[in-house]
Amino acid sequence: MYLRIFNIQKILILKTQPVIAVLFPGDMGTQIAKALINHNFKVITAGEGRSERTLQNIKESGIIDTYSLQDTVEQADVILSLTSPEGSLKVAESIISCLEKASNCPLYVDLNSNTPALAATIEQLFLSIDIPFVNGAVMGASKDVPDRAVLVVSGMYRHVFINLFSSVFKIKDAGEKTEASSAYKLLFSMVNKGINALFFETMTAAAHFGILDELNESLQEFLPGTYQDLVKTTPTYPQHILRRIDEMKGLTEMLEDENLPHIIASGTAITFERVSKSGIFKNEKPEGVVETLQNFKKLL
């Protein structure tokens, strides 16, 4: 095992221009690709079957479109999976199908904030065909890459990733246990998403009693630190609440599997589902916390 790690590191270090495949260039994937290109990495992707928006991202960011997934996989030294937790397994299976027809042995890095159970499942798929795997997650929004966002990685091959990209990104080493970065991201998310769920439930009741504006003002006055924390996250909920629901359900599943308390995690998911189904965030793109919370008046 350790000889294999050494060989992978040697191959990546000796290559003057390692080829990085980003699958796929959505908002996060595009920002990560741009950061890599700015550091003289060659970045490729497979545009075949992708949306018009993704194709536009590819064109505007300088990513090389090899068109087919098979060609992308065959050229890659490192493959970064940047899709979604619900799509990560499907992408992994597609990559494995391509690798079975290829002669190279790329490092596969999953950055999709999976549950620990899903991360372990994907790792076993790659190890079964002798492909090194790194589990990871991105802490922060796409606009925060690369200056403020942090890439959390774990697993036996994580040092290959860290050595290769530490000059490009802020990276946190979560340790050798593959599932660690997944648990890290989910548990961190429980804090900031739990705070938002608390405010959403509070604003629902405040709107009911007709005191939303007054209570909002008092919260800003007496809890300025907490309110400042909401600035970075709350306005993103109208666009991304479905993703937040999935993430909190994943967290609940993780805690249940480990026989750990999960009341707040499951309650957060339920709160977000209720808000989503109410439709108050539909077509809304608020610029601030107050504007976001004003939407709860629609529940009257």
C-alpha positions as CSV (number, residue, x, y, z in Angstrom):
1,M,0.0,0.0,0.0
2,Y,2.7,2.5,1.0
3,L,4.8,1.7,-2.1
4,R,1.7,2.4,-4.2
5,I,1.3,5.8,-2.4
6,F,4.9,6.6,-3.1
7,N,4.6,5.7,-6.8
8,I,1.5,7.9,-7.2
9,Q,3.2,10.8,-5.6
10,K,6.3,10.3,-7.7
11,I,4.3,10.3,-10.9
12,L,2.4,13.4,-10.1
13,I,5.5,15.3,-8.8
14,L,7.6,14.4,-11.9
15,K,5.0,15.5,-14.4
16,T,5.6,19.0,-15.4
17,Q,1.9,19.6,-16.0
18,P,-0.5,17.2,-14.4
19,V,-3.8,17.0,-16.1
20,I,-6.8,17.7,-13.9
21,A,-10.3,16.6,-14.9
22,V,-13.1,18.6,-13.3
23,L,-16.4,16.8,-13.4
24,F,-18.3,19.0,-13.7
25,P,-18.0,22.8,-14.1
26,G,-21.1,24.0,-12.3
27,D,-20.7,27.0,-10.0
28,M,-18.2,25.3,-7.7
29,G,-16.4,23.3,-10.3
30,T,-15.9,26.3,-12.5
31,Q,-14.3,28.3,-9.7
32,I,-12.0,25.4,-8.7
33,A,-11.0,25.0,-12.3
34,K,-10.2,28.7,-12.7
35,A,-8.0,28.6,-9.6
36,L,-6.1,25.6,-11.0
37,I,-5.7,27.2,-14.4
38,N,-4.4,30.4,-12.8
39,H,-1.7,28.1,-11.2
40,N,-0.8,26.6,-14.6
41,F,-2.6,23.3,-14.3
42,K,-4.1,21.9,-17.4
43,V,-7.8,21.4,-16.7
44,I,-10.1,19.3,-18.8
45,T,-13.7,18.1,-18.7
46,A,-16.4,16.2,-20.7
47,G,-18.9,18.6,-22.2
48,E,-21.0,15.8,-23.9
49,G,-24.6,15.9,-22.7
50,R,-24.0,18.8,-20.3
51,S,-26.4,21.8,-20.0
52,E,-25.9,25.0,-22.0
53,R,-24.9,26.8,-18.8
54,T,-22.1,24.2,-18.1
55,L,-20.9,24.5,-21.7
56,Q,-20.8,28.3,-21.3
57,N,-18.8,27.9,-18.1
58,I,-16.3,25.6,-19.9
59,K,-15.9,28.1,-22.8
60,E,-15.5,31.2,-20.6
61,S,-13.2,29.7,-18.0
62,G,-10.5,28.2,-20.2
63,I,-11.2,24.6,-19.4
64,I,-10.4,22.2,-22.3
65,D,-13.4,20.3,-23.5
66,T,-12.4,16.8,-24.5
67,Y,-16.1,16.2,-25.2
68,S,-16.5,12.5,-24.2
69,L,-16.1,11.2,-20.6
70,Q,-14.0,8.3,-21.9
71,D,-11.4,10.7,-23.4
72,T,-11.4,12.8,-20.3
73,V,-10.8,9.9,-18.0
74,E,-8.0,8.5,-20.2
75,Q,-6.1,11.9,-20.2
76,A,-6.5,12.7,-16.5
77,D,-3.9,12.4,-13.7
78,V,-6.4,13.6,-11.1
79,I,-10.2,13.5,-11.4
80,L,-12.2,15.9,-9.2
81,S,-15.8,15.0,-8.8
82,L,-17.9,18.1,-8.3
83,T,-21.5,17.3,-8.8
84,S,-23.9,16.8,-5.8
85,P,-24.2,14.2,-3.0
86,E,-27.2,12.6,-4.8
87,G,-25.3,12.4,-8.1
88,S,-21.8,11.4,-6.8
89,L,-22.4,7.6,-6.9
90,K,-23.7,7.8,-10.5
91,V,-20.6,9.8,-11.6
92,A,-18.3,7.4,-9.7
93,E,-19.9,4.4,-11.5
94,S,-19.5,6.1,-14.9
95,I,-15.9,6.9,-14.2
96,I,-15.2,3.3,-13.1
97,S,-16.8,2.1,-16.4
98,C,-14.4,4.3,-18.3
99,L,-11.3,3.4,-16.2
100,E,-11.9,-0.3,-16.9
101,K,-11.2,0.5,-20.6
102,A,-8.2,2.8,-19.8
103,S,-4.6,2.2,-19.0
104,N,-4.0,5.1,-16.6
105,C,-4.4,5.2,-12.9
106,P,-5.6,8.7,-11.9
107,L,-6.2,9.9,-8.3
108,Y,-10.0,10.2,-7.8
109,V,-11.1,12.9,-5.5
110,D,-14.8,13.2,-4.4
111,L,-15.6,16.7,-3.2
112,N,-19.4,16.3,-3.0
113,S,-20.1,16.4,0.8
114,N,-21.4,12.9,0.9
115,T,-22.5,11.1,4.0
116,P,-19.9,8.9,5.6
117,A,-21.7,5.8,4.5
118,L,-21.8,6.9,0.8
119,A,-18.2,8.0,0.9
120,A,-17.2,4.5,2.2
121,T,-19.2,2.9,-0.6
122,I,-17.6,5.0,-3.3
123,E,-14.1,4.3,-1.9
124,Q,-14.7,0.6,-2.1
125,L,-15.8,0.8,-5.7
126,F,-12.5,2.5,-6.7
127,L,-10.3,0.4,-4.5
128,S,-11.8,-2.7,-6.1
129,I,-10.2,-1.7,-9.4
130,D,-7.0,-0.4,-7.7
131,I,-7.7,3.3,-8.1
132,P,-6.6,5.7,-5.3
133,F,-9.4,7.6,-3.7
134,V,-9.6,10.8,-1.6
135,N,-12.8,11.8,0.1
136,G,-13.5,15.5,0.5
137,A,-15.8,18.4,0.9
138,V,-15.8,22.2,0.2
139,M,-16.4,24.5,3.1
140,G,-17.7,27.8,1.7
141,A,-19.5,29.1,-1.3
142,S,-18.2,29.0,-4.9
143,K,-17.5,32.7,-4.7
144,D,-15.1,32.0,-1.8
145,V,-12.8,29.8,-3.9
146,P,-9.8,29.9,-3.6
147,D,-9.2,32.7,-1.1
148,R,-11.7,31.9,1.7
149,A,-13.1,28.5,1.0
150,V,-11.5,25.4,2.6
151,L,-11.2,22.0,1.0
152,V,-11.4,19.3,3.7
153,V,-9.9,15.9,2.7
154,S,-9.4,12.5,4.3
155,G,-8.3,9.0,3.5
156,M,-5.0,7.2,3.0
157,Y,-4.1,9.1,-0.2
158,R,-5.0,12.6,1.0
159,H,-1.4,13.7,1.2
160,V,-1.0,13.3,-2.5
161,F,-3.9,15.8,-2.9
162,I,-2.4,18.1,-0.3
163,N,1.1,18.1,-1.7
164,L,-0.3,18.8,-5.2
165,F,-2.8,21.5,-4.4
166,S,-1.7,23.2,-1.2
167,S,-0.3,26.2,-3.2
168,V,-3.7,26.7,-4.8
169,F,-6.3,26.1,-2.1
170,K,-6.7,26.3,1.6
171,I,-6.8,22.6,2.7
172,K,-7.7,21.0,6.0
173,D,-6.4,17.5,6.7
174,A,-9.2,15.5,8.4
175,G,-7.1,12.4,8.8
176,E,-6.7,8.9,7.5
177,K,-10.2,7.7,8.1
178,T,-12.0,8.1,4.8
179,E,-15.3,9.1,6.3
180,A,-13.8,11.9,8.4
181,S,-14.1,14.8,6.0
182,S,-17.8,13.9,5.4
183,A,-18.5,13.9,9.1
184,Y,-16.6,17.2,9.4
185,K,-18.6,19.0,6.8
186,L,-22.0,17.7,8.0
187,L,-21.3,18.5,11.6
188,F,-20.0,22.0,10.7
189,S,-23.2,22.5,8.6
190,M,-25.4,21.5,11.5
191,V,-24.3,24.7,13.4
192,N,-24.8,27.3,10.7
193,K,-27.8,25.6,9.2
194,G,-29.3,25.0,12.6
195,I,-29.0,28.7,13.3
196,N,-30.9,29.5,10.1
197,A,-33.6,26.9,10.9
198,L,-34.0,28.6,14.3
199,F,-34.4,32.0,12.7
200,F,-36.8,30.6,10.1
201,E,-39.0,29.0,12.7
202,T,-38.9,32.2,14.8
203,M,-39.9,34.4,11.8
204,T,-42.7,32.1,11.0
205,A,-44.2,32.6,14.5
206,A,-43.3,36.4,14.4
207,A,-45.2,36.8,11.1
208,H,-48.2,34.9,12.6
209,F,-48.3,37.4,15.6
210,G,-47.6,40.4,13.4
211,I,-44.3,41.4,15.0
212,L,-41.7,40.3,12.4
213,D,-40.2,43.7,11.9
214,E,-40.1,44.5,15.6
215,L,-38.5,41.2,16.6
216,N,-36.1,41.4,13.7
217,E,-34.9,44.8,14.9
218,S,-34.4,43.5,18.5
219,L,-32.5,40.5,17.4
220,Q,-30.1,42.7,15.4
221,E,-29.7,45.0,18.4
222,F,-29.1,42.3,21.1
223,L,-27.5,39.6,19.1
224,P,-25.3,41.5,16.6
225,G,-22.7,38.7,16.4
226,T,-25.2,36.0,15.6
227,Y,-26.9,38.3,13.1
228,Q,-23.6,39.0,11.4
229,D,-23.1,35.2,11.0
230,L,-26.3,35.0,9.1
231,V,-25.1,37.5,6.5
232,K,-23.0,34.9,4.7
233,T,-25.6,32.2,4.6
234,T,-29.2,33.3,4.9
235,P,-29.6,35.1,1.5
236,T,-28.5,31.9,-0.3
237,Y,-31.5,29.8,1.0
238,P,-34.1,30.8,-1.6
239,Q,-31.8,29.3,-4.3
240,H,-30.3,26.4,-2.4
241,I,-32.9,25.3,0.2
242,L,-33.4,21.9,-1.5
243,R,-29.7,21.2,-1.2
244,R,-29.8,22.2,2.4
245,I,-32.7,19.8,3.0
246,D,-30.7,16.9,1.5
247,E,-27.6,17.8,3.5
248,M,-29.6,17.8,6.8
249,K,-31.2,14.6,6.0
250,G,-27.8,13.1,5.3
251,L,-26.6,14.4,8.7
252,T,-29.6,12.9,10.4
253,E,-28.9,9.6,8.7
254,M,-25.2,9.7,9.8
255,L,-26.1,10.4,13.4
256,E,-28.8,7.7,13.5
257,D,-26.4,5.2,12.1
258,E,-23.9,6.0,14.8
259,N,-26.7,5.9,17.5
260,L,-26.0,9.6,18.3
261,P,-28.6,12.3,19.2
262,H,-30.2,13.8,16.1
263,I,-33.2,15.8,17.2
264,I,-31.8,19.2,16.0
265,A,-30.5,17.7,12.7
266,S,-33.8,16.1,11.8
267,G,-35.8,19.2,13.0
268,T,-33.6,21.4,10.8
269,A,-34.5,19.3,7.8
270,I,-38.2,19.4,8.6
271,T,-38.1,23.2,9.1
272,F,-36.4,23.7,5.7
273,E,-38.9,21.3,4.0
274,R,-41.8,23.3,5.5
275,V,-40.4,26.6,4.3
276,S,-39.6,25.2,0.8
277,K,-43.2,23.8,0.4
278,S,-44.7,27.1,1.5
279,G,-43.3,28.7,-1.7
280,I,-42.2,32.0,0.1
281,F,-38.7,31.8,-1.5
282,K,-39.9,31.0,-5.0
283,N,-38.2,33.2,-7.6
284,E,-36.6,35.3,-4.8
285,K,-33.0,36.5,-4.9
286,P,-32.6,38.5,-1.7
287,E,-29.4,40.5,-1.2
288,G,-29.4,40.5,2.6
289,V,-30.6,38.8,5.8
290,V,-33.5,41.3,6.5
291,E,-34.7,41.0,2.9
292,T,-34.6,37.2,3.2
293,L,-36.6,37.1,6.4
294,Q,-39.2,39.6,5.1
295,N,-40.4,36.8,2.9
296,F,-42.0,35.1,5.9
297,K,-44.7,37.8,5.8
298,K,-46.1,35.9,2.8
299,L,-47.3,33.3,5.3
300,L,-50.0,35.6,6.6
